[in-house]
Amino acid sequence: MRAIQFDQPGKLRLVEVADPEPAAGWARIRIHVAAICMTDVETLRGRHPVDFPIIPGHEFCGVVDRVGSPADEAWLGRKVVADNEICCLKCGYCRRGEWRRCAEFRHIGFGPPGGYAEYVVAPVHNLHALADTVSFEQGSILEPLGVGIAVGRIAEVHLGSTATILGLGPIGLNCLAVLKASGARRILCLDKQPKRLALAKAWGALEATDDPEHLKSLSKDLHPGGTDIVVEASGHHPLIPLGISLTRFGGSLVLGGFCKHELQPVEVDAIQGLNRRVLGAGNNPGFIEPAALAAGDGVLKTEGMITHRFRLDDFRQSFSDEQLAASDFIKGVFVF
């Protein structure tokens, strides 16, 4: 099969490797769509630790074409998405659903070969069958939609909550979709890219701006007393103090963006003195299933964020700094 391989930081190529064969209890998925995640970009840039070389790709959707056990043949021909965590399912962490803390944890696309290939293998118990109403493109981005669902649960969003989202990349847009579907109101958004701001408005944001000072003014008028839920989804550390300042007494600032191990000083009294909650939301296994169910029922549809479609042969263009920084780029996918 053909696959994109990261050989080392900054070095990638298209390779021919043997088709994978599923072991007992595993299935092989013929990939139809695989989505580009910024974590993969950070891996290529050497900012996310892996043992090179790797075949990346942890957001993918396809059809099961082979299984390793006769007992699993019912999966053959089914459109699926897969949890990308491989773990023992026996230890205390696994029994609590904390799969990524398992001593045997491996992450598809960051060790075991991922979805930037014609085939990928995964444990059968990781598979989620998709409704016919879910397209392959929507299926490929259920993993980041699951992050949005996790953020909503961590923030304890409820009908009538006010919300602000800082950063409208795929994570921020997924958070917007989930918060809106969960009943949040007067949602305000901040981003620099006009296309993202326009999409946020189309998805139900009350206001979307590229100016932090304008956001403060909007928040003062529309969220008097402060905002119930603020989501920092950009991974841009300097926005964290802004997020704290917008959060109401007893409200929640949820850190959904990946901040690349940078340090950011914060005013601790602004958190402690006003009972504000600062919540991490960067480790969220197990949320693909509710994402698949919500998409299947039409409650959440987020494929509108896909702006670019590539073939494997376009691997250099798809990961180029110019492409990723383009003003019209939000989310790219490889189509097979």
N, C-alpha and C positions, 0 to 999 in steps of 0.2 A: 504494500500500500504506500501511498504518498503521504507525507506528513511534514509539518514545519518543525524544525528542531532548533532550539537555542543551544549553541555549542559553548558559549561563554558570554559574559556581559558584552553587549554590542555586536555579537556575531550570531547570525541566524541564517539558515539555508533550508531549501526544500530537499528532503531525502526520500529514498526508497527503502522501506524496511519490511520485514516479514509481516504478513497479516497476523494479528493476535488470535490465539485460540483460547476459548473460555475453559477454565478449570471447572471441576464439579462445584455446583452452587453459584456459578458465575454465568453471565450472558455477554454476548458480543452485540454491540450496537453499530449499525451502519449510520454514520453521521449524515444528517441532511443540512443542519445549520449549526455553526459554533460561533458564539459571540466573543468579541474582544473585550477583555476586562482590563482596567488600568493596573490591577495587580500584576497581570502578565507583562504590561509595559514596564512597570517598576522592576520586575524580575530581569527583563532584558537589559535594563539600565544598571543592573547590579545592586539595586537597593532592597531587594527581597531575597533572603538567603535560601539557596537551593544547591544541590549537588549537580552541577552540569556534567554532561549534556542532558537536556530534558525535552520532551514533546509536551508543550503546555496546552492549556485549554480546559477550564473547569466549568464553563457554561455551554451546554450543548444539548441537542435534541436529535433523535433519530428513530430508527426502527430496529427492533431485535431481529437479527438474522441467524443467530446460532446460540445454543445453550450447551452447558457442560454436563447437564444431568437430564435424563429422560423425564424426570418428575417436573421439570420446569418448561416443558415444551409448549405449555399454554401461552407462554410469553412470545413465542415466535410470531413475527408479523405485526406486533403491537407497537404503536407510536409511544415512545417513552422519553422521560427525562430521568436523571439519576442523581441521588445524593453523591457528592464527591468525596465523602469521608469513608475511609476503610479502617475498621477497628475490630476489636475482639468480640464485642457485644456481651461480654461476660463479667468484666470487672465492675467495680463500684461506680466508676465514672460513666461507663457505658450505660449501666442500669439507670443512672440519673439523667441520661441524655446528653452528658458532657463528652461527646465522642472525641473531640479534639484534645482531650486530656488523657486519653487512653495511651498506655505505654506502647501499644502496637499501632498507633494512629499513623496512617499514611494518607496523603491528599492527592487525589487524581489531578494530574496536570502540574504537580510540583514534585514529582518523584515518579509514581506510576504514570505511564503515558496518558496524555489527555486528549482532548477533542479536536485539536488542530490537525486532524488526520482523518482518513477515510473510515477508520474503525476505532472503537475504544471498547475495552472490557470493564465490567463492573459487577460487584456481587448482586445476585438476583434480589436480595432483600433491600438493596438500594434503589430499585426501580420504582417508578411511578407511571402508571399508564395514563395517557392523556385522552381527553374527550375529543371527538371529531371536530368540535368547534374551536379547538386550540391549534393554531397554525404551528408549523415547525419553527418559524421565527419567534413567535410568542413563547414557545416551549424553550427555546435556547436562552431566554432571558428571565426564566422563572427563578433562577438562583438569586440574582440581585433583587427581584421582587420579594423573595423571601426575606432579604435583609430589611426591606421596607416594612414587612409585616412584623419582624422582630423588633424594630424600632418602635412601632406602634404599641406593641405589648409592653416593652420595657418602659415606655413613657406613660403607660396607662391612659391612653387616649379614650375619651368617651364623648357621647353626643353633647355638643356645645362647647367643647374645648377650643380655645384659641391657639393658633400655632404660627410659627415662623420657621422658615427653612433657609439656611445659609448655604448656598451652593446648589446648583441645579444640574450637576452631572447625573449619570444614571442612578446613583444612590439617592441623591436629593429628589429626583423626579419620582422614583419609586416610593419614597417616603411621602411625597405629596399625594400620590394616587391612593396610598393606604390611609393616610390621615383624613383625606376627603371622604373616602368610602366609609370610614369609621365614625363620621359625624362631626369632625372638626370644622370650625367656622372661622371666617375672617382670616384665612391663611395668607400670610405675607411671605414673599420670596426675594432673595438677593442673589444675583449672578451678574457676570460681566458680559455674557454672550447674548445678543438680541434674540437669536433663534431659540435658545433655552427659555428666555423670559416669555416669548410668545407662546411656546408650548405650555409653560406653567399656567398662563392665563387660560389657555384652551382647556386645560385639565382641571380648572376650578379655583385657581388662586385668585383671591380678591384683588391683590395688587402684586406686581413684580417689578423690581427696580434694580438698577445697576449702581446705585449711590447709597452707601451706608448711612449718610446723614439724612437722606430722604427716607430711608427705612426707619430710622429713629423717629422722625416726625410722623410717619404713618402709624407706627406702633403706639406713639403717645395718643394719637387721635382715635385709633380703632381698637387698641388693647389698653384702655385706661386701667392703671394699676399694675400693668405688666402682662406678659404673655404666659399662658399656662404651659405650653410646650415649645421649646426652641430646639431645633435639630441643626447641629453643625455637621454638614454633609460634604464639605469641600476638602477637608484635610488640610486646610490652610490655617496654621496655628494662630496668626494674628486676629482671626475672627472669634476666637474663644472668649476673650474679654468682652467683645461686643455681645456675644450670646449670653453671657452672664448678666450683663447690664439690662438686657431686654426681658429676662425671665422674672416673673412676678414673685412675690413672697410665697415660699412654699412650692413654687413651680419647678419644672424639670428642664435642664439642659442636657440633651442626649448627644453624645459624641459618636456620630455614625461614619464620619470620614476618617480615612487612614492618614495619620500625621507624620509618618516616616521617621519616627524616633527622634523628633526634634523637641527642644525644650521651649516652653512658653511660660513666662511668669504670670501669675494671676493674683488678684487681691483676695486672699483667703477670707477676710472679714466680709466681703461682698457675698460670699457663699454662706458662711457659717451664721453671720448675723441676721440673714433674711431667710434662713431655713431653705435655701435653694438646694435642689438635688442635682448633682452632676453625675450622669450615668454613662458608663461605657456600653457600646453596642457594636463592637468589632469582631465578635466571635459568636456566630449564630447558626450552628448546625441544626438541621431538623425542620427548617421552615419552607423547604421546597414543596412538601405535601400540601400545606394550606394554600400556597401560591398556585399550585396546579388545580386545586379544587375551586379557588376563587376565579381563576381564568376560565375554567371549564364551564362555570355557571354564568360567566359574563359579568361578574361583579368587578373584576379588575382586568383591564386590557391595556397593556403598556407598550405594544410593539410600535406605536407611533413615534417612540424615541429613536428607532433605528433610522439612521440617515444615510449610511453607506453600506454597500454590499460588495464583497470581494470574492475572488476565487483564490485557491491556494497559490496559484502562480503570481498573485499580486502581493505576496508576503512582504516584500521590501516596502512597497508603497503603503501598505496597511499599517506598518509599524514605524513609518517615518515621522520625524518630529513635525514636518510640515503638514502632513495629513492630520495628525492628532491635534495640532494647534489650529487647524482651519476653523474659520468663523462659523461654518455650517455643520461642523462635526459634533455629534452627540454620542452616538453608539454605532459601532461597526460590527458586521457579522461576516463570516465566511459561509458561502452558499455552495453546496456540493451538487 
